[in-house]
Amino acid sequence: MQIQALAIKTLLDFANVIATAVTRQDSFAGNFVLCKKKISKNLCVIYFLCLIINMIIVKYINNLTNYELNRCNKLITQNFTNNRINTYEKAILYKINNDIIGFLGISHDNYLNQLCVDVKYRNKGIATDMLNEARNILDDKIFLFIDKNKYNTEVLLKFYKKNGFLIEYENDVEYKMWK
Ligand SMILES: CC(C)(COP(=O)(O)OP(=O)(O)OC[C@H]1O[C@@H](n2cnc3c(N)ncnc32)[C@H](O)[C@@H]1OP(=O)(O)O)[C@@H](O)C(=O)NCCC(=O)NCCS
């Protein structure tokens, strides 16, 4: 917790330094400009924080912007043979530098679907963070299926077990897991 607070403070200081540098050219002007400077400095702080901070956001599918929808569609089609985004109610998105690099679809009945992370960002705990977010925001049990015919079925089974999911049942084609 202390490390997180320190990291946030360092980021704020850094954003502040950049914002000050960007807005310094106005510094000897009159009151109106000073006021403008203060506003633009604050906007700069927010802008740089948005660029730097990794964010998990939860959105209704209907509220995704065109940019977000395109990026999610791209991630899904890179990782799965079919795209079922239109059947989900919500999505958990993982953003780095304002780009979406992680997707998790959530159906009305608390089923998690099509979890995927951009290959460049794997093995950094991003999927784990999104699963934790799903657990935090959803009431009752959460569920998911693992297709038994995937190239990575065994790794996925281990991955979800490591994240606290238990097998509810298995049949010839899939595992159903819950947490
Ligand atoms: C599965 C996936 C979402 C994991 O994302 P991630 O951000 O790298 O995951 P995390 O960093 O939180 O956890 C790393 C764990 O992922 C698992 N993993 C590693 N490579 C994997 C692979 N090729 N396929 C599946 N899981 C993998 C391992 O359990 C690893 O933990 P370990 O290093 O202790 O063995 C990502 O590999 C992916 O997008 N795969 C393709 C899409 C997919 O198969 N989705 C699952 C649908 S059920």
PDBQT file of the ligand as one rigid body, heavy atoms in Angstrom, charges set to zero:
ROOT
HETATM    1  C1  LIG A 201      -4.675 -16.378 -21.059  1.00  0.00    +0.000 C 
HETATM    2  C2  LIG A 201      -4.221 -14.939 -21.122  1.00  0.00    +0.000 C 
HETATM    3  C3  LIG A 201      -5.437 -14.008 -21.103  1.00  0.00    +0.000 C 
HETATM    4  C4  LIG A 201      -3.321 -14.642 -19.901  1.00  0.00    +0.000 C 
HETATM    5  O1  LIG A 201      -2.979 -13.252 -19.914  1.00  0.00    +0.000 OA
HETATM    6  P1  LIG A 201      -1.743 -12.663 -19.064  1.00  0.00    +0.000 P 
HETATM    7  O2  LIG A 201      -1.961 -11.230 -18.842  1.00  0.00    +0.000 OA
HETATM    8  O3  LIG A 201      -0.469 -13.074 -19.741  1.00  0.00    +0.000 OA
HETATM    9  O4  LIG A 201      -1.885 -13.498 -17.713  1.00  0.00    +0.000 OA
HETATM   10  P2  LIG A 201      -1.189 -13.177 -16.320  1.00  0.00    +0.000 P 
HETATM   11  O5  LIG A 201       0.078 -12.426 -16.569  1.00  0.00    +0.000 OA
HETATM   12  O6  LIG A 201      -2.167 -12.631 -15.371  1.00  0.00    +0.000 OA
HETATM   13  O7  LIG A 201      -0.841 -14.630 -15.827  1.00  0.00    +0.000 OA
HETATM   14  C5  LIG A 201       0.189 -15.376 -16.458  1.00  0.00    +0.000 C 
HETATM   15  C6  LIG A 201      -0.295 -16.808 -16.556  1.00  0.00    +0.000 C 
HETATM   16  O8  LIG A 201      -0.946 -17.016 -17.812  1.00  0.00    +0.000 OA
HETATM   17  C7  LIG A 201      -0.829 -18.398 -18.133  1.00  0.00    +0.000 C 
HETATM   18  N1  LIG A 201      -0.305 -18.493 -19.499  1.00  0.00    +0.000 N 
HETATM   19  C8  LIG A 201       0.947 -18.267 -19.951  1.00  0.00    +0.000 A 
HETATM   20  N2  LIG A 201       1.001 -18.499 -21.275  1.00  0.00    +0.000 NA
HETATM   21  C9  LIG A 201      -0.241 -18.854 -21.657  1.00  0.00    +0.000 A 
HETATM   22  C10 LIG A 201      -0.831 -19.220 -22.894  1.00  0.00    +0.000 A 
HETATM   23  N3  LIG A 201      -0.121 -19.304 -24.031  1.00  0.00    +0.000 N 
HETATM   24  N4  LIG A 201      -2.146 -19.522 -22.923  1.00  0.00    +0.000 NA
HETATM   25  C11 LIG A 201      -2.873 -19.458 -21.805  1.00  0.00    +0.000 A 
HETATM   26  N5  LIG A 201      -2.378 -19.125 -20.599  1.00  0.00    +0.000 NA
HETATM   27  C12 LIG A 201      -1.072 -18.822 -20.532  1.00  0.00    +0.000 A 
HETATM   28  C13 LIG A 201       0.118 -19.049 -17.134  1.00  0.00    +0.000 C 
HETATM   29  O9  LIG A 201      -0.693 -19.679 -16.146  1.00  0.00    +0.000 OA
HETATM   30  C14 LIG A 201       0.804 -17.834 -16.531  1.00  0.00    +0.000 C 
HETATM   31  O10 LIG A 201       1.171 -18.037 -15.192  1.00  0.00    +0.000 OA
HETATM   32  P3  LIG A 201       2.625 -18.680 -14.859  1.00  0.00    +0.000 P 
HETATM   33  O11 LIG A 201       3.612 -17.781 -15.541  1.00  0.00    +0.000 OA
HETATM   34  O12 LIG A 201       2.707 -18.648 -13.377  1.00  0.00    +0.000 OA
HETATM   35  O13 LIG A 201       2.593 -20.050 -15.440  1.00  0.00    +0.000 OA
HETATM   36  C15 LIG A 201      -3.357 -14.681 -22.408  1.00  0.00    +0.000 C 
HETATM   37  O14 LIG A 201      -2.361 -15.684 -22.486  1.00  0.00    +0.000 OA
HETATM   38  C16 LIG A 201      -4.180 -14.689 -23.690  1.00  0.00    +0.000 C 
HETATM   39  O15 LIG A 201      -4.706 -13.655 -24.116  1.00  0.00    +0.000 OA
HETATM   40  N6  LIG A 201      -4.296 -15.872 -24.343  1.00  0.00    +0.000 N 
HETATM   41  C17 LIG A 201      -5.042 -16.003 -25.616  1.00  0.00    +0.000 C 
HETATM   42  C18 LIG A 201      -6.546 -15.951 -25.411  1.00  0.00    +0.000 C 
HETATM   43  C19 LIG A 201      -7.061 -17.059 -24.512  1.00  0.00    +0.000 C 
HETATM   44  O16 LIG A 201      -6.712 -18.228 -24.672  1.00  0.00    +0.000 OA
HETATM   45  N7  LIG A 201      -7.930 -16.679 -23.554  1.00  0.00    +0.000 N 
HETATM   46  C20 LIG A 201      -8.546 -17.577 -22.610  1.00  0.00    +0.000 C 
HETATM   47  C21 LIG A 201      -9.984 -17.817 -22.943  1.00  0.00    +0.000 C 
HETATM   48  S1  LIG A 201     -10.715 -18.955 -21.798  1.00  0.00    +0.000 SA
ENDROOT
TORSDOF 0
